[in-house]
Amino acid sequence: MRQFYGMSRSGDLKEAVRGLNSPQFIMLLSNDAQFEAHVKALESLYPGIPSIGCIGMGYDIGIVEKGVAVIAFYDGVSAAANVLEQVSAMPVKYISRLEADVKKVGGTNRDTVCIDFCSGNDACVLTTVYSVLKKNGIQLVGGTGDGGKVSANGKVYKDAAAYGIIKNRNGRVKTYKENIYHQYGSYRFIASNTDRAKYIIGSLNGMPAKQVYKDILHVTDQQILTQTFKNPFGKINGDDTCIVSIKEVSGNALACFRQVNDSDVLILLELDDYKAIVQETIRNICRDFPKRSAVFSVNCLFRYKLFSEHNYMQSYLKEMGTLGCHAGFVGYGEHYNNRFVNQSMTCVVFE
């Protein structure tokens, strides 16, 4: 299979798809003002081709912040695309669509991946989707788009998750997750007074969550939202740690980008040597896949901000570009199999 990447910083879709012939699966990354028009135009240009889209920034060796980017797979791919609706209330109502698409594509754990773009309620969506994927050993990579909207096959949906099932007919696929944080100190917290719907942590070990965070890191209320780039929370999930970013201060509580429940065990994290970790990820991918057709990745908005502040974003994209055909988008949350994570990078590699 092969991967196409095209973009237009001015939002000209025809410019972005120039040279794209006979695609077998398409991903659209657009801006809020032009998203619906781009979805409609893309379907008219490539009628009937499985496609998904969201509002977000695309990249290959450079980033497109406000225009439009198109990523497509062709020459050796079988794919299907669809949408789960009512994700804030009942995504399982539409699970038969996913079951039918997995059967249609005929994917296996060796050669198939699910890529999804979600408008929200990610943890619930992933639990629903993975209940189907796990039976077939199919891996998943995806993320949250902006504006509460996604698209699938030429239609725009709110409160939904768009997905593509992609089978590489010429080789393997494998997903990866990159964490650039390690544990800070020996702090362990039991969360309480949480609000699952609003992703709020009220208390940590019985004390107001905001005050606990401030006292440990010696920061002011105003510094919390930038300090989370360096010191997010970590939620222990078996032998893995899911990063929990702070979204905003809410009174004496902290609102986060992912759900935390009463009695969840949290730790505090700190930024590691991210440049060395990126190089390790690249080495691992090259070891597993000496020959690569494509790499599709999702980088967190907070990673983008962190790397940009350290003048590393452009270097990062160039380093990932050494893998070959690398492209992706900046998300508001990252999906890795059945896990919803923050401040991470997830990717799928095609042999």
N, C-alpha and C positions, 0 to 999 in steps of 0.2 A: 504494500500500500504506500501511498504518498500523501503528504500534507501540503496544503496551500495556505498561504497567509497573504492577505492584501488589506490595505487601509487607505483612508483619506482623512487628513486632519481637518478638512473643510466640511466633512460629512457627505461627500459625493459618493453614493453607493456604487455607481457605474465605474468610477475610478477604482474603488476598493476591490471590485470583482474582475478587473481587467486581467485577462489571461486564465480565468477559471473556466475550464471546459470539462464537461461530463463529471461533475461532482457526484459523490454517492452519499455524503452526509455533510451538512453545513451548520456552522455556529455563527450567529450574528451578535456583535457587541456594539451597541449604539449609545447615543446620548439621549437624554430625557425628551428633548424637544422634537427629535426626529424619529424616535423609536418606532412608533406605529406606522409612519410612512415608509420607513426602511423595511419593516416586516412585510408590508404589502408589496413593495417593489421587488424584494428578494424573491417572493413567491412567484411573481409574474415573470421574472428572469429565469427561474429554475423551477417550473411547475412540477409538483409531485415529488420533488426530492426531499427526503426527510431532513427537517431542520429544527433547531431550537435557538432561542435568543434571549438576551436580557440587556438591561441598561448597565453599562460598565466600561472600564478602560481595557483596551486590548494591547498586546505587545508581541514583538519578536525580539529584535535587537534594539528596538526603541519603543517608547510607550505612546499611545494615542489617548489623550486625556478627554477630549470633547468631540471628536469626529466619529468615525465608524471604522470597525475592523471586522474582517470576515476570515474565519478559519474553516477549512474544508478538508475532508478526506476523500481520496479517489484512488482508482487503479488497484483494486484488490480488497474492497470493503463491502460487507453486507450490513445494512443498517435499517433501523426503524425508529421513529420518533413519535412521541405523544405527550400527554399532560395528565397530571393528577390534579383535580380541582378541589375546592373547599378545604385547602390544607390546614387552615386555622381551626377547622371543626372536625372534618371527617375524610381525610385523604384515602382511607381504606375503602371507601365507597367506590373508588375508581380503579381498584387494584387489578381487576380483570383485564384492563387495558395493558398493563405491564406484563401480566402473565401471557397474554396473547402475543405480545411483541417479542418476548424472550423465546417463545416457541417458534415464532415466525423466522427469527434470525438463526435459531439453532445454535446458539452460542455455548461454549464450554469454559471451564475455569482456566484453560490454557490460552485461549485466543480472543476472549470477549470482555468488554468493559462497558459499564454504564456511566455516562456523563450527564449530570443534571444541573439545571439552573433553578433556584428556588426563590420565592418571594418572601418567605418567612416561615416560622414554626418548624425550623429545620430538623430539630431532634426528633419530633414526631414523624415528620416525613421520612427521615432516614430509617427509622424503625420499621415503618410500613413498607418502604421500598426494599429494604434488605431482607424482609421476611420472604420475599420472592427470589431475590438474587442469591441468597445463601443456599437455597435448595440446589442451585445450579453452579455454585462456586464462582459466581460472577462478581468481579471487583467493581468498585465505584469510586469516582472522583467527581467533584463538583463544587458549587459554591452559591452564595447568595448574591443576587443582583440588586440594583438600586431601584427606587421608585415603586416597589410593590407590584411590578409587572414582569411577566415573562412571555415568550412566544413559542408556539409549536406549529410547524407546518402551515405557516402563513397567517395564523390567527394570534391575537393578543389576549392574554388572560391575566386577571387579577386573582390574588389569593390562590396561587397555583404553583406547581413544580413541573417544569418541562424536563423531559429526559430523552436521551438517545441511547439505544442499544447498538453497539458497534462491534462487529466481528472482523478481525484481521485474518483474511483468507490466506495470507502468506507467512504467518509466523505467530509468535507469542505476544502477549501483553502482560504488563505488570505495573501495579500502582506503588507509589512511594509517598511517605510523609516526612517532612523535614521540620525539626524542632530546634530552634536556635537559643533555647533557654535551659538552664539547670536549676536545681533547688537552691534557694537562698536560706542559709541558716538551717535550723532544725525545727522551724515553726510548723505546727500542725493545728488546723482549726476545724471545729465542728460548726457548720453553718446552721443558723436558726432564724426565725422570723423572716423567712423568705417569701417572695411573691413570685410564683412560677410563671404567671402570665406576663409580668413586667420584668422578669429576670433580675429581681432585686434580692440582694443579700442584706438583711437587716442587722444580724448580729453574728459575731465570730467568737466562739467560746464564751458566749453570754454577754459580751461587750459590744457596743455600737461599732458596726463594721468600719465606718469611716474613721473613727478615732483609732481603732486598732492599726489600720493601714498607715495613718499619719504618724502615730507614735513610733512604729518600727522604722519607717523610712525617713522620718524627720522632714516631712513636707507639709505645705499649706493646702488648704482646700483647692486653691487655684492650680497648684502643681500636680494634683492627683491625675488629671487626664493626660498629661504628658509623661508622668512617672510610670504609667502602665505600659508604655513602650519598653521600659527597662525592667519593670517589676510587675508583671501580671500575676494573677493567681494560677494555680494548677489544680485540676480536679483529678484525683486518683481514679483510674479506670482499669482495674486488674493490674497488669504489669506495665501499663502505659499511663501517661499523664496528659490530660487534655488541657490546653491553655484556655484560661478564662480572662478576657480583656474587660477592663472597666470602661463603661460607656459614659457615665455621668454620676455626679453626686446627687443624691435624693434625700435631703434632710440629713439625718445621721446615718443613712444607709447608702449602699453603693449599687447602682444599676449596671448590669453587665451585658455583654453581647451574646451570652449563652446562658441557658437555664441552670440554676443551682437550686437544689432542693434541701429541705430541712434534713439534718443529720448527714449530709454529704461531707466527706473529708477533703479539706483543701490544704494546699501548701503554698508558700510564696516562692516565686521564681525570680531569677535574674538573668540578664542578657549574657550569653556566652560569646566565644570567639566566632562570630557568625561567618566571617570570611573563610575560616578553616573548615567550618561545618559545611558550607556550600561546596568547597572543594572535595570534601569527603563524600557528599551526595553524588557529585559528578563521577568520582572514581567508582562508587558502588554501581551506578548505572552502567558505566563502561565495562565493568567486570561482568555484570549480568547479561549485558547486551553488547557484544563486540560490534554488531551491525545493527543500526537503528534507522527505522524509517521515519519516525516522528516522535516528538515529545510534546504533550499538551499539559500545561500546568495552571494552577490557580494559586495566586499569591494574595495574602491578606492585605487589606488597605493599610493596616498599621505597619506591616512590613515595608510596604511601599513608602509610607511616611518616614519610617525609621531609616531606611536605606537612603532616601532622598536627603534627609537631614545630615547624613554622614557622607554625602556625595558619592554613594556607592551604587545607586540604582542602575546607572548606565553600565558600570563595570560588571554588575551582577548579570544583567541581560547578555552582555558580551560573553561572559564566562559560560552561562547556560547555552549560549549559541554554539559553543564548541562541540556540543553533543550532536549537532546536525540541524535538523529542521525543528526548532523549538518555538512554540507560540503559546499564548495563554491569555488570561484576563485577571484583573484585580477584583477580588470579591470582598464581601462584608462578613464572611464566615466561610470556612472551608469544610468540605465533606471528604471523608476517607472511609470507605466501606460503610459501616454503620455508625461512624463517629462524626459529630459536629464539633469542630475545633476552631480556635481563634489564633491569630498571629502566627500562622503556620504557612507552609507551602505543601500542596499535594499535587501529584502529577501522575500521568500514565505514560508509559513508554511502549512503543510499538516496534517489534522486531522488523 
